[in-house]
Amino acid sequence: MRLSLLISLFLLISGIDTHAQVLIPDTYGYTLSHSDSLNGPSYQWIDISNKGQEVMGLEDDNWVGPIEMGISFPYYWYQRDKIWISDNGVIAFQANPIIADLAPIGFPLLPEADGKEDLLAPLMTDLTFLGNNNPARVFTWTDTANDRFVISYYEVPFFGNNALGYAGSNTFQVILDAQDSSITFQYEEQQGGIDPLYLNNRSYPLVIGIEDLTGTFGLTISDSLLEVPVALRMDPPVQPLVEAKDVRSFWLAQMDNRGFFRPYVAPPAAPRPSFSAVVGNIGNAPFLSPTEALFGLYTELGFNYLKADTVLPPFAKGARDTLEYNLPFPLPFPTTYSLTLTLTNDDDINSKNDSLMVEMVVVDTIGGSPWLSYVTDMDEPMRADGIEGKTDTTGRSGIGAYYRPFGNPVEVEDVEFFFSPYPDSFGKINQGDAYRVEIYGESKESRKPGDLLFSQVIAAQDVIFGKWVGLDVVPPVLVDSGGFYIAWIPLSDSLALLSESATSSPPISRQTFEIQNGIWKAHRSDQTKDFWIRTRVNTSRLTAVDPELQEEAAIRIFPNPGDGLFFIEMEFEKSTSVKLRVFDVVGKYVSDDYFLPSNYLQEFVDLRMLPEGMYLLHFQYDDQSSSRWVKIQHRP
């Protein structure tokens, strides 16, 4: 069988690449065809340079991402909706370590379980975006009408051992079609070749192929340049050759698994918090054995405050389950907590998506002006292990962080940073220079940075290393709904922030951003790194939360505002039970209710016994949850 696949693949690409040394078929079942073969794809270049979004920040041996595709693309037995783009002709479906040339191999043949999986390699070789007058550009475009996503590399040269640092040119693209799950590589232009010094000293200086998230399945199409123009198309199997049972932790406590803040309430009024999680089987086959789910709650110093072990019945294909963890006691003190969830099943094909760790920062609000920070060791950098600076000639690039307090309105009174007293990985010593601090509101429509609320330049002489330093926000910035964003914009490349990593200082918030030419994107290391930024907010005016920032769902509540007797309507595609929990404006649990399964829920909820104010109604149903704010105003 393996021999016949090799022969078939050789025939498919013969005439395109007569220099191919290695052809590795995909044992999962993906098949290959090309535009010169019978019944192959037609070559139809899609020019997106005038309608796509340009990808900024590509340099040499680096990634940019995540980038939302706007489609859900089926890849092997799972779905992907975002990508990371590398300068070296690689597109990944998860945050991967940098894929760069490694002597004497060059680049890995696919598949290879080397910690850099779940990717597409239309032209994995040593390309570069650096050098004077380098014309390289990358664009992305979502073809909404046809449920496709296109990534195009334009005029990207090879790395070169010459005065410019680059040579040649490559224009190619990837088309992901969610309607038929196909992957198409198209090659429009290729000029020049791989630098001879590099070509003659690497086993595989170039690789074209695909690879799954385990590094077990994949396809190497070629290890040489192709004759252009040409289109290569990879189609998934109608019936996979492998049963993939893949249990996954979807989310824990927060649907985006991002860090969040919660106010500390001292005993005896302290509530007993509860957390939800959603798990399931994303594979192409059912499990026959049960899955163990282990929940943990850890303090900042790693003390295990709670463990809960649950045995879940075997998951059917596509099945999901909602887990509820109700703590038997209140949180003991304000600190940073790690919420963890780990799934275990001996038949699981992929352990990389079994575990989650979510950061919960419990804040002491006594005094009314707490510090908000995702940094674990906020007093001293005992475990800090990195620094980073960003700049460009316009002074519009830097690092950002998002903060969503536990209520509104709040006033931002202080912003501080910790500048590293240590040299970076290249031995460069941090030097004082000016920087700019910006505060943005949160857009109600997109939840991205909205209006600029504050901007101030800090002079170089006010930069101090090895301690928190910043500025008083005068006058304080009022945030009357949602959250806010803080931007740190260095005005040169001689200043860098301290950072901490998931390895040495867990948990990580996933609330960090990189700013490039004024454009905010999730930081390329947001899954593994937090930066030393903190802010102090005045919560003394906290009375309400903006109801427009809640999740969208088919929920109607009226009258709202009301005297506490609310009529609730919810519509579902199937008969669904609903659990309701009610919280006050600072997150304190006040009551709950349960509604029997129904396609069309119509129920009264009586909260007339509660004091006037804002309350959060949190609905849980199937594997989803939605929240709505209501306002109680008692009748005179």
PEKAWO-V895764 format. One record per residue. N is the residue number from 1. RES is the residue in three letters. D_FIRST is the distance of its C-alpha to the first C-alpha in whole Angstrom. Layout:
[[N:RES:D_FIRST] [N:RES:D_FIRST]]
//
This chain:
[[1:MET:0] [2:ARG:4] [3:LEU:5] [4:SER:5] [5:LEU:6] [6:LEU:9] [7:ILE:10] [8:SER:11] [9:LEU:12] [10:PHE:14] [11:LEU:15] [12:LEU:16] [13:ILE:19] [14:SER:20] [15:GLY:24] [16:ILE:24] [17:ASP:23] [18:THR:23] [19:HIS:24] [20:ALA:21] [21:GLN:20] [22:VAL:17] [23:LEU:14] [24:ILE:13] [25:PRO:11] [26:ASP:12] [27:THR:10] [28:TYR:13] [29:GLY:12] [30:TYR:14] [31:THR:14] [32:LEU:16] [33:SER:18] [34:HIS:22] [35:SER:25] [36:ASP:25] [37:SER:22] [38:LEU:22] [39:ASN:23] [40:GLY:22] [41:PRO:25] [42:SER:29] [43:TYR:30] [44:GLN:33] [45:TRP:35] [46:ILE:36] [47:ASP:40] [48:ILE:41] [49:SER:43] [50:ASN:46] [51:LYS:45] [52:GLY:43] [53:GLN:44] [54:GLU:44] [55:VAL:42] [56:MET:45] [57:GLY:45] [58:LEU:42] [59:GLU:43] [60:ASP:41] [61:ASP:38] [62:ASN:39] [63:TRP:38] [64:VAL:40] [65:GLY:39] [66:PRO:38] [67:ILE:39] [68:GLU:39] [69:MET:36] [70:GLY:38] [71:ILE:35] [72:SER:33] [73:PHE:29] [74:PRO:26] [75:TYR:24] [76:TYR:21] [77:TRP:22] [78:TYR:26] [79:GLN:29] [80:ARG:30] [81:ASP:34] [82:LYS:35] [83:ILE:34] [84:TRP:35] [85:ILE:35] [86:SER:35] [87:ASP:37] [88:ASN:34] [89:GLY:31] [90:VAL:30] [91:ILE:30] [92:ALA:30] [93:PHE:30] [94:GLN:32] [95:ALA:35] [96:ASN:33] [97:PRO:34] [98:ILE:35] [99:ILE:32] [100:ALA:34] [101:ASP:33] [102:LEU:33] [103:ALA:34] [104:PRO:32] [105:ILE:29] [106:GLY:30] [107:PHE:27] [108:PRO:24] [109:LEU:21] [110:LEU:19] [111:PRO:18] [112:GLU:21] [113:ALA:23] [114:ASP:27] [115:GLY:29] [116:LYS:28] [117:GLU:26] [118:ASP:25] [119:LEU:26] [120:LEU:25] [121:ALA:25] [122:PRO:26] [123:LEU:28] [124:MET:28] [125:THR:31] [126:ASP:34] [127:LEU:36] [128:THR:40] [129:PHE:42] [130:LEU:45] [131:GLY:48] [132:ASN:51] [133:ASN:50] [134:ASN:46] [135:PRO:45] [136:ALA:42] [137:ARG:42] [138:VAL:39] [139:PHE:40] [140:THR:38] [141:TRP:39] [142:THR:38] [143:ASP:38] [144:THR:39] [145:ALA:40] [146:ASN:36] [147:ASP:35] [148:ARG:33] [149:PHE:34] [150:VAL:34] [151:ILE:34] [152:SER:35] [153:TYR:36] [154:TYR:39] [155:GLU:40] [156:VAL:39] [157:PRO:39] [158:PHE:38] [159:PHE:39] [160:GLY:42] [161:ASN:44] [162:ASN:47] [163:ALA:50] [164:LEU:48] [165:GLY:46] [166:TYR:43] [167:ALA:42] [168:GLY:40] [169:SER:39] [170:ASN:36] [171:THR:36] [172:PHE:33] [173:GLN:32] [174:VAL:29] [175:ILE:30] [176:LEU:29] [177:ASP:29] [178:ALA:29] [179:GLN:30] [180:ASP:26] [181:SER:25] [182:SER:23] [183:ILE:24] [184:THR:25] [185:PHE:26] [186:GLN:29] [187:TYR:30] [188:GLU:34] [189:GLU:36] [190:GLN:35] [191:GLN:38] [192:GLY:38] [193:GLY:35] [194:ILE:35] [195:ASP:38] [196:PRO:37] [197:LEU:39] [198:TYR:36] [199:LEU:33] [200:ASN:34] [201:ASN:34] [202:ARG:31] [203:SER:27] [204:TYR:26] [205:PRO:29] [206:LEU:27] [207:VAL:24] [208:ILE:23] [209:GLY:20] [210:ILE:21] [211:GLU:20] [212:ASP:21] [213:LEU:24] [214:THR:23] [215:GLY:21] [216:THR:18] [217:PHE:16] [218:GLY:16] [219:LEU:16] [220:THR:17] [221:ILE:18] [222:SER:20] [223:ASP:23] [224:SER:25] [225:LEU:28] [226:LEU:27] [227:GLU:29] [228:VAL:31] [229:PRO:31] [230:VAL:28] [231:ALA:26] [232:LEU:23] [233:ARG:22] [234:MET:19] [235:ASP:19] [236:PRO:18] [237:PRO:16] [238:VAL:18] [239:GLN:16] [240:PRO:15] [241:LEU:12] [242:VAL:15] [243:GLU:18] [244:ALA:20] [245:LYS:24] [246:ASP:26] [247:VAL:30] [248:ARG:32] [249:SER:36] [250:PHE:37] [251:TRP:41] [252:LEU:44] [253:ALA:47] [254:GLN:47] [255:MET:44] [256:ASP:43] [257:ASN:43] [258:ARG:46] [259:GLY:49] [260:PHE:52] [261:PHE:56] [262:ARG:58] [263:PRO:62] [264:TYR:63] [265:VAL:65] [266:ALA:67] [267:PRO:68] [268:PRO:70] [269:ALA:69] [270:ALA:65] [271:PRO:62] [272:ARG:59] [273:PRO:56] [274:SER:53] [275:PHE:50] [276:SER:47] [277:ALA:43] [278:VAL:40] [279:VAL:37] [280:GLY:34] [281:ASN:30] [282:ILE:28] [283:GLY:25] [284:ASN:23] [285:ALA:23] [286:PRO:27] [287:PHE:28] [288:LEU:29] [289:SER:31] [290:PRO:34] [291:THR:34] [292:GLU:37] [293:ALA:39] [294:LEU:42] [295:PHE:44] [296:GLY:47] [297:LEU:50] [298:TYR:51] [299:THR:54] [300:GLU:54] [301:LEU:55] [302:GLY:51] [303:PHE:53] [304:ASN:52] [305:TYR:54] [306:LEU:52] [307:LYS:49] [308:ALA:47] [309:ASP:44] [310:THR:43] [311:VAL:40] [312:LEU:38] [313:PRO:37] [314:PRO:33] [315:PHE:32] [316:ALA:31] [317:LYS:28] [318:GLY:30] [319:ALA:33] [320:ARG:36] [321:ASP:39] [322:THR:42] [323:LEU:44] [324:GLU:48] [325:TYR:49] [326:ASN:53] [327:LEU:55] [328:PRO:58] [329:PHE:60] [330:PRO:61] [331:LEU:59] [332:PRO:62] [333:PHE:62] [334:PRO:61] [335:THR:59] [336:THR:55] [337:TYR:53] [338:SER:49] [339:LEU:47] [340:THR:44] [341:LEU:41] [342:THR:38] [343:LEU:35] [344:THR:34] [345:ASN:31] [346:ASP:28] [347:ASP:26] [348:ASP:26] [349:ILE:23] [350:ASN:26] [351:SER:29] [352:LYS:30] [353:ASN:32] [354:ASP:33] [355:SER:37] [356:LEU:39] [357:MET:43] [358:VAL:46] [359:GLU:49] [360:MET:52] [361:VAL:55] [362:VAL:58] [363:VAL:61] [364:ASP:65] [365:THR:67] [366:ILE:70] [367:GLY:73] [368:GLY:71] [369:SER:69] [370:PRO:66] [371:TRP:63] [372:LEU:60] [373:SER:57] [374:TYR:54] [375:VAL:54] [376:THR:54] [377:ASP:57] [378:MET:59] [379:ASP:62] [380:GLU:61] [381:PRO:58] [382:MET:57] [383:ARG:53] [384:ALA:53] [385:ASP:50] [386:GLY:50] [387:ILE:52] [388:GLU:51] [389:GLY:53] [390:LYS:52] [391:THR:54] [392:ASP:55] [393:THR:58] [394:THR:59] [395:GLY:59] [396:ARG:57] [397:SER:54] [398:GLY:54] [399:ILE:52] [400:GLY:53] [401:ALA:53] [402:TYR:53] [403:TYR:56] [404:ARG:56] [405:PRO:59] [406:PHE:60] [407:GLY:62] [408:ASN:65] [409:PRO:67] [410:VAL:67] [411:GLU:68] [412:VAL:66] [413:GLU:69] [414:ASP:67] [415:VAL:64] [416:GLU:63] [417:PHE:61] [418:PHE:60] [419:PHE:60] [420:SER:58] [421:PRO:60] [422:TYR:57] [423:PRO:56] [424:ASP:52] [425:SER:49] [426:PHE:50] [427:GLY:54] [428:LYS:55] [429:ILE:59] [430:ASN:59] [431:GLN:62] [432:GLY:64] [433:ASP:64] [434:ALA:65] [435:TYR:63] [436:ARG:63] [437:VAL:62] [438:GLU:61] [439:ILE:61] [440:TYR:60] [441:GLY:60] [442:GLU:57] [443:SER:56] [444:LYS:56] [445:GLU:54] [446:SER:51] [447:ARG:52] [448:LYS:52] [449:PRO:55] [450:GLY:57] [451:ASP:61] [452:LEU:62] [453:LEU:65] [454:PHE:66] [455:SER:65] [456:GLN:67] [457:VAL:67] [458:ILE:68] [459:ALA:69] [460:ALA:68] [461:GLN:71] [462:ASP:70] [463:VAL:67] [464:ILE:67] [465:PHE:64] [466:GLY:63] [467:LYS:64] [468:TRP:64] [469:VAL:66] [470:GLY:66] [471:LEU:69] [472:ASP:71] [473:VAL:70] [474:VAL:73] [475:PRO:73] [476:PRO:71] [477:VAL:68] [478:LEU:68] [479:VAL:65] [480:ASP:66] [481:SER:62] [482:GLY:59] [483:GLY:58] [484:PHE:58] [485:TYR:56] [486:ILE:58] [487:ALA:57] [488:TRP:58] [489:ILE:58] [490:PRO:59] [491:LEU:61] [492:SER:59] [493:ASP:57] [494:SER:59] [495:LEU:59] [496:ALA:56] [497:LEU:55] [498:LEU:55] [499:SER:51] [500:GLU:50] [501:SER:46] [502:ALA:44] [503:THR:44] [504:SER:47] [505:SER:49] [506:PRO:47] [507:PRO:47] [508:ILE:46] [509:SER:48] [510:ARG:45] [511:GLN:48] [512:THR:49] [513:PHE:48] [514:GLU:48] [515:ILE:51] [516:GLN:50] [517:ASN:53] [518:GLY:54] [519:ILE:51] [520:TRP:50] [521:LYS:46] [522:ALA:44] [523:HIS:45] [524:ARG:41] [525:SER:42] [526:ASP:43] [527:GLN:41] [528:THR:42] [529:LYS:46] [530:ASP:49] [531:PHE:52] [532:TRP:56] [533:ILE:57] [534:ARG:60] [535:THR:62] [536:ARG:65] [537:VAL:66] [538:ASN:69] [539:THR:68] [540:SER:72] [541:ARG:72] [542:LEU:68] [543:THR:69] [544:ALA:66] [545:VAL:62] [546:ASP:61] [547:PRO:60] [548:GLU:58] [549:LEU:56] [550:GLN:54] [551:GLU:51] [552:GLU:51] [553:ALA:50] [554:ALA:52] [555:ILE:55] [556:ARG:59] [557:ILE:61] [558:PHE:65] [559:PRO:68] [560:ASN:67] [561:PRO:69] [562:GLY:71] [563:ASP:73] [564:GLY:70] [565:LEU:69] [566:PHE:66] [567:PHE:64] [568:ILE:60] [569:GLU:58] [570:MET:54] [571:GLU:52] [572:PHE:48] [573:GLU:45] [574:LYS:45] [575:SER:48] [576:THR:48] [577:SER:50] [578:VAL:52] [579:LYS:53] [580:LEU:56] [581:ARG:57] [582:VAL:60] [583:PHE:61] [584:ASP:64] [585:VAL:64] [586:VAL:63] [587:GLY:61] [588:LYS:63] [589:TYR:61] [590:VAL:64] [591:SER:63] [592:ASP:60] [593:ASP:59] [594:TYR:56] [595:PHE:56] [596:LEU:54] [597:PRO:51] [598:SER:52] [599:ASN:51] [600:TYR:54] [601:LEU:56] [602:GLN:60] [603:GLU:61] [604:PHE:64] [605:VAL:64] [606:ASP:68] [607:LEU:68] [608:ARG:72] [609:MET:73] [610:LEU:71] [611:PRO:73] [612:GLU:73] [613:GLY:70] [614:MET:66] [615:TYR:64] [616:LEU:60] [617:LEU:58] [618:HIS:55] [619:PHE:53] [620:GLN:50] [621:TYR:47] [622:ASP:44] [623:ASP:42] [624:GLN:44] [625:SER:48] [626:SER:51] [627:SER:54] [628:ARG:57] [629:TRP:61] [630:VAL:64] [631:LYS:68] [632:ILE:70] [633:GLN:74] [634:HIS:76] [635:ARG:79] [636:PRO:82]]
//
